[in-house]
Amino acid sequence: MYQQTIRPTRKQHRRDEDGTRRLAGRMVLCVGELANAAVIERYFQERGWRVHLAESGIQARQLVREQRASVALLAEEATDQESGWLTCWKLLHESPKTRVVVLGSSHAERGARRAEIVGAERYLHESESAATVYRALMA
């Protein structure tokens, strides 16, 4: 007799070490001058994220559109003519549903104020651990 395999209809979610559910997604990481970019990239990949690296703000905006990324992590100081702030502003006008976090070396209050002006969800200091960046996005 023929036996049919029943597959689950709900999407399976992975769980973090502490048991919390994690939802994997697509992210663009505009590295700029970030020293811990490789650590952040690896941390998110280990949690099921597809991470696309961009070397400039222009490339980051292009990758967000092409890959339909839900999150963009932008370096405050980019390697091209666009700062992370300008890239954030342009990105949110082109792809308003994208969650943008800016990483930089500015004072926390000053960075948070700039993030609010350009529409970024959050500003984090570049020395923050990959786990802190991850928790900030999952909050």
Beta strands, then each sheet from edge to edge (+ up, - down):
strand 1: 14-15
strand 2: 21-22
strand 3: 26-30
strand 4: 50-54
strand 5: 71-75
strand 6: 99-104
strand 7: 122-125
sheet 1: 1+ 2-
sheet 2: 4+ 3+ 5+ 6+ 7+
end
